[in-house]
Amino acid sequence: AVMLNFTLFFFNLVPAPPLDGGWIVQRFIPYRYRPQFEQYAVYGPFVVMALVMISPLRVIFTWPAQQLLGLVYGLFGAIAGIG
């Protein structure tokens, strides 16, 4: 469950407009570039579908999730070793 949660965390940060990462990127784009970003935003759902359906791209989300999971489990092991 923890691995799935971390994977979804990194997936949601993809800067495609239907995801939260798209909203974050939009906040940092200067106003003069907003029309170009809105043109790109139309293709955002297709980018998300490609990331989901093309299995080799899954590494983009699973590798950082595995690294974070190792850090968290290591932290719990360190805390358990103290007590």
Secondary structure, 3 states (H helix, E strand, C coil): CHHHHHHHHHHHCCCCCCCHHHHHHHHHCCHHHHHHHHHHHCCHHHHHHHHHHCHHHHHHHHHHHHHHHHHHHHHHHHHHHHC
